Amino acid sequence: MEQQTNEIIVSLTDKAAEKVKKLLEKESKPDYGLRVGITAGGCSSYMYEIALEKEPKAEDTIIEDKGVRIFINPQSIEFMKGSTVDYLDTLTNAGFKVNNPNVKTSCGCGHSVG
């Protein structure tokens, strides 16, 4: 059973929210949301999962931030609490970046955390 919450588990920066909205508009998917969580893998045990999805899964928690629906699976909630998703666009790199206060270790690539 999906749950909606006002608890801040994950938030988006203005730049990240703007980028998600632009992607949804570009792909003609205005009713989609952003899946954010962790999945097993990577050199530090876990990797972030960020994807556009049409519907939340039955067990997901749904957060609304800056006009974007965010879907989080139950296994990711404790690890993701207090995290902020940002969007970076530099000369050498562009993409979403998770700033997570719960991370104990991460690898050099920035995609794997533990």
N, CA, C and O atoms as a GROMACS GRO file, in nm:
protein
  456
    1MET      N    1   0.084  -0.117   0.000
    1MET     CA    2   0.000   0.000   0.000
    1MET      C    3   0.089   0.124   0.000
    1MET      O    4   0.168   0.142   0.092
    2GLU      N    5   0.077   0.208  -0.101
    2GLU     CA    6   0.161   0.326  -0.109
    2GLU      C    7   0.124   0.425   0.000
    2GLU      O    8   0.008   0.432   0.042
    3GLN      N    9   0.224   0.501   0.046
    3GLN     CA   10   0.202   0.598   0.151
    3GLN      C   11   0.250   0.734   0.103
    3GLN      O   12   0.352   0.745   0.034
    4GLN      N   13   0.175   0.838   0.142
    4GLN     CA   14   0.222   0.972   0.117
    4GLN      C   15   0.268   1.026   0.251
    4GLN      O   16   0.210   0.995   0.355
    5THR      N   17   0.372   1.107   0.249
    5THR     CA   18   0.426   1.159   0.374
    5THR      C   19   0.474   1.302   0.354
    5THR      O   20   0.511   1.343   0.244
    6ASN      N   21   0.472   1.376   0.463
    6ASN     CA   22   0.529   1.511   0.463
    6ASN      C   23   0.668   1.510   0.524
    6ASN      O   24   0.737   1.612   0.523
    7GLU      N   25   0.707   1.396   0.579
    7GLU     CA   26   0.840   1.383   0.637
    7GLU      C   27   0.944   1.401   0.528
    7GLU      O   28   0.930   1.349   0.417
    8ILE      N   29   1.049   1.476   0.560
    8ILE     CA   30   1.152   1.500   0.459
    8ILE      C   31   1.249   1.383   0.460
    8ILE      O   32   1.340   1.375   0.543
    9ILE      N   33   1.227   1.293   0.367
    9ILE     CA   34   1.318   1.181   0.348
    9ILE      C   35   1.419   1.220   0.242
    9ILE      O   36   1.540   1.205   0.260
   10VAL      N   37   1.368   1.271   0.131
   10VAL     CA   38   1.451   1.318   0.020
   10VAL      C   39   1.390   1.449  -0.030
   10VAL      O   40   1.269   1.461  -0.042
   11SER      N   41   1.476   1.545  -0.059
   11SER     CA   42   1.429   1.670  -0.118
   11SER      C   43   1.507   1.697  -0.246
   11SER      O   44   1.613   1.639  -0.270
   12LEU      N   45   1.454   1.786  -0.327
   12LEU     CA   46   1.518   1.825  -0.452
   12LEU      C   47   1.564   1.969  -0.443
   12LEU      O   48   1.496   2.053  -0.384
   13THR      N   49   1.679   1.998  -0.500
   13THR     CA   50   1.717   2.138  -0.514
   13THR      C   51   1.630   2.197  -0.624
   13THR      O   52   1.566   2.124  -0.700
   14ASP      N   53   1.627   2.329  -0.632
   14ASP     CA   54   1.551   2.394  -0.739
   14ASP      C   55   1.599   2.347  -0.876
   14ASP      O   56   1.519   2.323  -0.967
   15LYS      N   57   1.731   2.334  -0.890
   15LYS     CA   58   1.788   2.293  -1.018
   15LYS      C   59   1.746   2.151  -1.056
   15LYS      O   60   1.716   2.124  -1.172
   16ALA      N   61   1.745   2.060  -0.958
   16ALA     CA   62   1.704   1.922  -0.984
   16ALA      C   63   1.556   1.915  -1.021
   16ALA      O   64   1.519   1.844  -1.114
   17ALA      N   65   1.473   1.988  -0.948
   17ALA     CA   66   1.329   1.988  -0.977
   17ALA      C   67   1.303   2.042  -1.117
   17ALA      O   68   1.221   1.988  -1.191
   18GLU      N   69   1.373   2.149  -1.152
   18GLU     CA   70   1.359   2.208  -1.286
   18GLU      C   71   1.400   2.108  -1.394
   18GLU      O   72   1.333   2.096  -1.497
   19LYS      N   73   1.510   2.036  -1.372
   19LYS     CA   74   1.558   1.938  -1.470
   19LYS      C   75   1.459   1.822  -1.485
   19LYS      O   76   1.433   1.778  -1.597
   20VAL      N   77   1.405   1.773  -1.374
   20VAL     CA   78   1.306   1.664  -1.381
   20VAL      C   79   1.185   1.709  -1.462
   20VAL      O   80   1.138   1.637  -1.549
   21LYS      N   81   1.135   1.829  -1.432
   21LYS     CA   82   1.018   1.881  -1.504
   21LYS      C   83   1.046   1.895  -1.653
   21LYS      O   84   0.960   1.865  -1.736
   22LYS      N   85   1.167   1.941  -1.687
   22LYS     CA   86   1.204   1.954  -1.830
   22LYS      C   87   1.211   1.818  -1.897
   22LYS      O   88   1.166   1.802  -2.010
   23LEU      N   89   1.268   1.720  -1.829
   23LEU     CA   90   1.276   1.584  -1.885
   23LEU      C   91   1.136   1.526  -1.907
   23LEU      O   92   1.110   1.465  -2.011
   24LEU      N   93   1.047   1.545  -1.810
   24LEU     CA   94   0.911   1.494  -1.823
   24LEU      C   95   0.838   1.561  -1.939
   24LEU      O   96   0.763   1.497  -2.012
   25GLU      N   97   0.861   1.690  -1.954
   25GLU     CA   98   0.798   1.763  -2.065
   25GLU      C   99   0.855   1.718  -2.199
   25GLU      O  100   0.781   1.693  -2.293
   26LYS      N  101   0.988   1.706  -2.206
   26LYS     CA  102   1.054   1.666  -2.330
   26LYS      C  103   1.011   1.526  -2.374
   26LYS      O  104   0.994   1.501  -2.494
   27GLU      N  105   0.992   1.436  -2.278
   27GLU     CA  106   0.955   1.299  -2.310
   27GLU      C  107   0.803   1.278  -2.310
   27GLU      O  108   0.755   1.165  -2.319
   28SER      N  109   0.728   1.389  -2.299
   28SER     CA  110   0.580   1.384  -2.296
   28SER      C  111   0.529   1.287  -2.190
   28SER      O  112   0.444   1.202  -2.217
   29LYS      N  113   0.583   1.301  -2.069
   29LYS     CA  114   0.545   1.214  -1.958
   29LYS      C  115   0.509   1.298  -1.834
   29LYS      O  116   0.568   1.281  -1.728
   30PRO      N  117   0.412   1.390  -1.848
   30PRO     CA  118   0.383   1.482  -1.739
   30PRO      C  119   0.332   1.417  -1.611
   30PRO      O  120   0.343   1.476  -1.503
   31ASP      N  121   0.277   1.297  -1.620
   31ASP     CA  122   0.222   1.230  -1.502
   31ASP      C  123   0.322   1.135  -1.435
   31ASP      O  124   0.284   1.064  -1.342
   32TYR      N  125   0.444   1.132  -1.480
   32TYR     CA  126   0.547   1.046  -1.422
   32TYR      C  127   0.604   1.109  -1.295
   32TYR      O  128   0.582   1.227  -1.267
   33GLY      N  129   0.677   1.029  -1.219
   33GLY     CA  130   0.747   1.076  -1.101
   33GLY      C  131   0.893   1.032  -1.106
   33GLY      O  132   0.936   0.967  -1.201
   34LEU      N  133   0.967   1.069  -1.004
   34LEU     CA  134   1.110   1.038  -0.996
   34LEU      C  135   1.131   0.930  -0.890
   34LEU      O  136   1.099   0.950  -0.773
   35ARG      N  137   1.185   0.816  -0.932
   35ARG     CA  138   1.221   0.710  -0.837
   35ARG      C  139   1.361   0.739  -0.785
   35ARG      O  140   1.454   0.757  -0.863
   36VAL      N  141   1.374   0.744  -0.652
   36VAL     CA  142   1.503   0.768  -0.588
   36VAL      C  143   1.522   0.661  -0.481
   36VAL      O  144   1.432   0.636  -0.401
   37GLY      N  145   1.638   0.599  -0.480
   37GLY     CA  146   1.664   0.498  -0.378
   37GLY      C  147   1.803   0.440  -0.394
   37GLY      O  148   1.888   0.495  -0.464
   38ILE      N  149   1.823   0.329  -0.327
   38ILE     CA  150   1.951   0.258  -0.338
   38ILE      C  151   1.924   0.117  -0.385
   38ILE      O  152   1.816   0.062  -0.364
   39THR      N  153   2.023   0.059  -0.447
   39THR     CA  154   2.014  -0.079  -0.492
   39THR      C  155   2.150  -0.144  -0.468
   39THR      O  156   2.253  -0.075  -0.468
   40ALA      N  157   2.153  -0.272  -0.447
   40ALA     CA  158   2.279  -0.343  -0.423
   40ALA      C  159   2.366  -0.337  -0.547
   40ALA      O  160   2.318  -0.351  -0.660
   41GLY      N  161   2.496  -0.314  -0.526
   41GLY     CA  162   2.591  -0.312  -0.637
   41GLY      C  163   2.694  -0.203  -0.620
   41GLY      O  164   2.689  -0.126  -0.524
   42GLY      N  165   2.786  -0.197  -0.711
   42GLY     CA  166   2.891  -0.096  -0.705
   42GLY      C  167   3.005  -0.140  -0.614
   42GLY      O  168   2.996  -0.242  -0.546
   43CYS      N  169   3.111  -0.063  -0.615
   43CYS     CA  170   3.231  -0.101  -0.541
   43CYS      C  171   3.222  -0.070  -0.391
   43CYS      O  172   3.308  -0.112  -0.315
   44SER      N  173   3.119   0.004  -0.348
   44SER     CA  174   3.102   0.032  -0.205
   44SER      C  175   2.973  -0.027  -0.149
   44SER      O  176   2.921   0.023  -0.050
   45SER      N  177   2.922  -0.131  -0.210
   45SER     CA  178   2.805  -0.208  -0.166
   45SER      C  179   2.672  -0.162  -0.226
   45SER      O  180   2.590  -0.247  -0.261
   46TYR      N  181   2.648  -0.032  -0.238
   46TYR     CA  182   2.521   0.017  -0.290
   46TYR      C  183   2.542   0.123  -0.398
   46TYR      O  184   2.646   0.189  -0.404
   47MET      N  185   2.441   0.136  -0.482
   47MET     CA  186   2.442   0.241  -0.584
   47MET      C  187   2.308   0.314  -0.576
   47MET      O  188   2.207   0.256  -0.538
   48TYR      N  189   2.310   0.442  -0.613
   48TYR     CA  190   2.186   0.517  -0.617
   48TYR      C  191   2.106   0.477  -0.740
   48TYR      O  192   2.161   0.448  -0.846
   49GLU      N  193   1.976   0.476  -0.723
   49GLU     CA  194   1.883   0.448  -0.831
   49GLU      C  195   1.802   0.577  -0.852
   49GLU      O  196   1.734   0.623  -0.761
   50ILE      N  197   1.811   0.633  -0.971
   50ILE     CA  198   1.734   0.752  -1.006
   50ILE      C  199   1.676   0.727  -1.144
   50ILE      O  200   1.749   0.707  -1.240
   51ALA      N  201   1.543   0.728  -1.151
   51ALA     CA  202   1.477   0.698  -1.279
   51ALA      C  203   1.339   0.763  -1.282
   51ALA      O  204   1.278   0.790  -1.179
   52LEU      N  205   1.291   0.788  -1.403
   52LEU     CA  206   1.155   0.836  -1.421
   52LEU      C  207   1.062   0.716  -1.428
   52LEU      O  208   1.090   0.619  -1.500
   53GLU      N  209   0.952   0.721  -1.355
   53GLU     CA  210   0.856   0.610  -1.356
   53GLU      C  211   0.714   0.664  -1.358
   53GLU      O  212   0.683   0.767  -1.299
   54LYS      N  213   0.629   0.590  -1.428
   54LYS     CA  214   0.489   0.633  -1.443
   54LYS      C  215   0.411   0.620  -1.312
   54LYS      O  216   0.340   0.713  -1.273
   55GLU      N  217   0.424   0.508  -1.246
   55GLU     CA  218   0.345   0.480  -1.126
   55GLU      C  219   0.435   0.435  -1.011
   55GLU      O  220   0.536   0.368  -1.034
   56PRO      N  221   0.399   0.472  -0.889
   56PRO     CA  222   0.471   0.415  -0.775
   56PRO      C  223   0.434   0.269  -0.760
   56PRO      O  224   0.328   0.225  -0.804
   57LYS      N  225   0.521   0.194  -0.696
   57LYS     CA  226   0.489   0.055  -0.662
   57LYS      C  227   0.402   0.057  -0.536
   57LYS      O  228   0.401   0.155  -0.462
   58ALA      N  229   0.331  -0.050  -0.512
   58ALA     CA  230   0.235  -0.056  -0.401
   58ALA      C  231   0.297  -0.021  -0.266
   58ALA      O  232   0.232   0.041  -0.182
   59GLU      N  233   0.422  -0.061  -0.244
   59GLU     CA  234   0.485  -0.040  -0.113
   59GLU      C  235   0.562   0.092  -0.103
   59GLU      O  236   0.616   0.122   0.003
   60ASP      N  237   0.568   0.170  -0.209
   60ASP     CA  238   0.645   0.295  -0.211
   60ASP      C  239   0.586   0.402  -0.119
   60ASP      O  240   0.466   0.407  -0.094
   61THR      N  241   0.676   0.486  -0.069
   61THR     CA  242   0.637   0.611  -0.005
   61THR      C  243   0.647   0.718  -0.113
   61THR      O  244   0.742   0.719  -0.190
   62ILE      N  245   0.548   0.806  -0.117
   62ILE     CA  246   0.546   0.912  -0.218
   62ILE      C  247   0.564   1.046  -0.149
   62ILE      O  248   0.493   1.078  -0.054
   63ILE      N  249   0.658   1.122  -0.199
   63ILE     CA  250   0.684   1.256  -0.148
   63ILE      C  251   0.661   1.354  -0.262
   63ILE      O  252   0.694   1.324  -0.377
   64GLU      N  253   0.604   1.467  -0.232
   64GLU     CA  254   0.586   1.573  -0.332
   64GLU      C  255   0.681   1.686  -0.293
   64GLU      O  256   0.673   1.737  -0.182
   65ASP      N  257   0.770   1.725  -0.383
   65ASP     CA  258   0.863   1.834  -0.356
   65ASP      C  259   0.879   1.919  -0.480
   65ASP      O  260   0.917   1.870  -0.586
   66LYS      N  261   0.850   2.047  -0.466
   66LYS     CA  262   0.867   2.143  -0.576
   66LYS      C  263   0.792   2.100  -0.702
   66LYS      O  264   0.839   2.122  -0.814
   67GLY      N  265   0.675   2.038  -0.683
   67GLY     CA  266   0.593   1.997  -0.796
   67GLY      C  267   0.633   1.866  -0.860
   67GLY      O  268   0.581   1.831  -0.966
   68VAL      N  269   0.724   1.792  -0.797
   68VAL     CA  270   0.769   1.662  -0.850
   68VAL      C  271   0.730   1.553  -0.750
   68VAL      O  272   0.755   1.565  -0.630
   69ARG      N  273   0.669   1.446  -0.800
   69ARG     CA  274   0.641   1.330  -0.716
   69ARG      C  275   0.767   1.244  -0.709
   69ARG      O  276   0.828   1.214  -0.812
   70ILE      N  277   0.806   1.206  -0.587
   70ILE     CA  278   0.924   1.124  -0.565
   70ILE      C  279   0.878   0.992  -0.505
   70ILE      O  280   0.804   0.990  -0.406
   71PHE      N  281   0.921   0.880  -0.566
   71PHE     CA  282   0.885   0.746  -0.519
   71PHE      C  283   1.007   0.684  -0.451
   71PHE      O  284   1.117   0.682  -0.507
   72ILE      N  285   0.987   0.633  -0.328
   72ILE     CA  286   1.096   0.571  -0.254
   72ILE      C  287   1.049   0.436  -0.202
   72ILE      O  288   0.944   0.427  -0.138
   73ASN      N  289   1.127   0.331  -0.228
   73ASN     CA  290   1.090   0.198  -0.177
   73ASN      C  291   1.124   0.190  -0.028
   73ASN      O  292   1.212   0.262   0.019
   74PRO      N  293   1.056   0.102   0.046
   74PRO     CA  294   1.077   0.092   0.191
   74PRO      C  295   1.222   0.061   0.231
   74PRO      O  296   1.268   0.108   0.336
   75GLN      N  297   1.293  -0.016   0.150
   75GLN     CA  298   1.430  -0.053   0.184
   75GLN      C  299   1.526   0.066   0.177
   75GLN      O  300   1.633   0.062   0.238
   76SER      N  301   1.489   0.170   0.105
   76SER     CA  302   1.578   0.286   0.087
   76SER      C  303   1.553   0.397   0.188
   76SER      O  304   1.638   0.484   0.204
   77ILE      N  305   1.439   0.395   0.256
   77ILE     CA  306   1.400   0.510   0.338
   77ILE      C  307   1.503   0.546   0.444
   77ILE      O  308   1.547   0.661   0.450
   78GLU      N  309   1.543   0.451   0.528
   78GLU     CA  310   1.637   0.484   0.637
   78GLU      C  311   1.769   0.535   0.582
   78GLU      O  312   1.826   0.630   0.637
   79PHE      N  313   1.819   0.474   0.476
   79PHE     CA  314   1.948   0.514   0.419
   79PHE      C  315   1.940   0.652   0.353
   79PHE      O  316   2.038   0.726   0.351
   80MET      N  317   1.822   0.686   0.298
   80MET     CA  318   1.808   0.810   0.222
   80MET      C  319   1.762   0.930   0.306
   80MET      O  320   1.761   1.042   0.256
   81LYS      N  321   1.724   0.909   0.432
   81LYS     CA  322   1.670   1.017   0.516
   81LYS      C  323   1.764   1.137   0.519
   81LYS      O  324   1.884   1.124   0.547
   82GLY      N  325   1.708   1.254   0.490
   82GLY     CA  326   1.784   1.377   0.494
   82GLY      C  327   1.862   1.407   0.367
   82GLY      O  328   1.933   1.507   0.361
   83SER      N  329   1.849   1.323   0.265
   83SER     CA  330   1.924   1.341   0.140
   83SER      C  331   1.863   1.451   0.053
   83SER      O  332   1.743   1.478   0.058
   84THR      N  333   1.948   1.511  -0.026
   84THR     CA  334   1.906   1.611  -0.124
   84THR      C  335   1.956   1.568  -0.260
   84THR      O  336   2.073   1.532  -0.276
   85VAL      N  337   1.867   1.570  -0.359
   85VAL     CA  338   1.906   1.540  -0.496
   85VAL      C  339   1.929   1.672  -0.568
   85VAL      O  340   1.842   1.759  -0.569
   86ASP      N  341   2.046   1.686  -0.626
   86ASP     CA  342   2.083   1.807  -0.700
   86ASP      C  343   2.107   1.769  -0.846
   86ASP      O  344   2.120   1.651  -0.878
   87TYR      N  345   2.113   1.868  -0.932
   87TYR     CA  346   2.150   1.844  -1.071
   87TYR      C  347   2.272   1.929  -1.101
   87TYR      O  348   2.269   2.051  -1.083
   88LEU      N  349   2.379   1.865  -1.146
   88LEU     CA  350   2.503   1.935  -1.180
   88LEU      C  351   2.524   1.933  -1.330
   88LEU      O  352   2.498   1.833  -1.396
   89ASP      N  353   2.569   2.043  -1.382
   89ASP     CA  354   2.599   2.054  -1.524
   89ASP      C  355   2.728   2.133  -1.538
   89ASP      O  356   2.728   2.256  -1.542
   90THR      N  357   2.840   2.059  -1.545
   90THR     CA  358   2.972   2.123  -1.553
   90THR      C  359   3.034   2.092  -1.689
   90THR      O  360   2.973   2.024  -1.772
   91LEU      N  361   3.153   2.140  -1.711
   91LEU     CA  362   3.223   2.113  -1.837
   91LEU      C  363   3.252   1.964  -1.855
   91LEU      O  364   3.254   1.914  -1.967
   92THR      N  365   3.274   1.894  -1.745
   92THR     CA  366   3.313   1.753  -1.755
   92THR      C  367   3.205   1.654  -1.715
   92THR      O  368   3.220   1.534  -1.738
   93ASN      N  369   3.096   1.702  -1.657
   93ASN     CA  370   2.996   1.609  -1.606
   93ASN      C  371   2.859   1.674  -1.598
   93ASN      O  372   2.848   1.792  -1.565
   94ALA      N  373   2.756   1.598  -1.627
   94ALA     CA  374   2.618   1.646  -1.609
   94ALA      C  375   2.535   1.529  -1.557
   94ALA      O  376   2.546   1.417  -1.607
   95GLY      N  377   2.455   1.556  -1.459
   95GLY     CA  378   2.368   1.451  -1.406
   95GLY      C  379   2.321   1.481  -1.266
   95GLY      O  380   2.360   1.581  -1.205
   96PHE      N  381   2.237   1.393  -1.216
   96PHE     CA  382   2.185   1.407  -1.081
   96PHE      C  383   2.289   1.359  -0.981
   96PHE      O  384   2.360   1.262  -1.006
   97LYS      N  385   2.297   1.428  -0.867
   97LYS     CA  386   2.390   1.392  -0.761
   97LYS      C  387   2.313   1.391  -0.630
   97LYS      O  388   2.238   1.483  -0.600
   98VAL      N  389   2.332   1.285  -0.553
   98VAL     CA  390   2.266   1.274  -0.424
   98VAL      C  391   2.364   1.317  -0.315
   98VAL      O  392   2.474   1.264  -0.304
   99ASN      N  393   2.323   1.414  -0.236
   99ASN     CA  394   2.400   1.456  -0.119
   99ASN      C  395   2.332   1.390   0.002
   99ASN      O  396   2.224   1.430   0.043
  100ASN      N  397   2.400   1.289   0.057
  100ASN     CA  398   2.339   1.204   0.158
  100ASN      C  399   2.421   1.210   0.287
  100ASN      O  400   2.537   1.169   0.289
  101PRO      N  401   2.361   1.261   0.396
  101PRO     CA  402   2.434   1.271   0.523
  101PRO      C  403   2.460   1.135   0.589
  101PRO      O  404   2.538   1.127   0.684
  102ASN      N  405   2.398   1.029   0.539
  102ASN     CA  406   2.413   0.896   0.599
  102ASN      C  407   2.527   0.814   0.540
  102ASN      O  408   2.556   0.704   0.589
  103VAL      N  409   2.591   0.863   0.436
  103VAL     CA  410   2.696   0.787   0.368
  103VAL      C  411   2.820   0.778   0.456
  103VAL      O  412   2.871   0.878   0.505
  104LYS      N  413   2.866   0.655   0.475
  104LYS     CA  414   2.988   0.632   0.553
  104LYS      C  415   3.109   0.622   0.461
  104LYS      O  416   3.218   0.670   0.495
  105THR      N  417   3.091   0.559   0.344
  105THR     CA  418   3.199   0.546   0.247
  105THR      C  419   3.143   0.566   0.107
  105THR      O  420   3.026   0.538   0.081
  106SER      N  421   3.227   0.615   0.019
  106SER     CA  422   3.188   0.625  -0.122
  106SER      C  423   3.313   0.604  -0.205
  106SER      O  424   3.426   0.619  -0.157
  107CYS      N  425   3.292   0.569  -0.330
  107CYS     CA  426   3.408   0.546  -0.417
  107CYS      C  427   3.438   0.673  -0.497
  107CYS      O  428   3.362   0.770  -0.491
  108GLY      N  429   3.545   0.672  -0.567
  108GLY     CA  430   3.588   0.788  -0.644
  108GLY      C  431   3.491   0.830  -0.753
  108GLY      O  432   3.485   0.947  -0.788
  109CYS      N  433   3.415   0.736  -0.807
  109CYS     CA  434   3.323   0.770  -0.916
  109CYS      C  435   3.201   0.845  -0.865
  109CYS      O  436   3.133   0.911  -0.943
  110GLY      N  437   3.171   0.834  -0.734
  110GLY     CA  438   3.057   0.904  -0.677
  110GLY      C  439   2.924   0.834  -0.698
  110GLY      O  440   2.820   0.887  -0.656
  111HIS      N  441   2.924   0.719  -0.761
  111HIS     CA  442   2.799   0.648  -0.788
  111HIS      C  443   2.774   0.534  -0.690
  111HIS      O  444   2.662   0.484  -0.680
  112SER      N  445   2.876   0.494  -0.617
  112SER     CA  446   2.864   0.381  -0.526
  112SER      C  447   2.888   0.430  -0.384
  112SER      O  448   2.980   0.506  -0.358
  113VAL      N  449   2.802   0.385  -0.292
  113VAL     CA  450   2.810   0.430  -0.153
  113VAL      C  451   2.795   0.313  -0.059
  113VAL      O  452   2.748   0.206  -0.097
  114GLY      N  453   2.835   0.334   0.064
  114GLY     CA  454   2.820   0.230   0.165
  114GLY      C  455   2.790   0.288   0.300
  114GLY      O  456   2.775   0.214   0.397
   0.00000   0.00000   0.00000
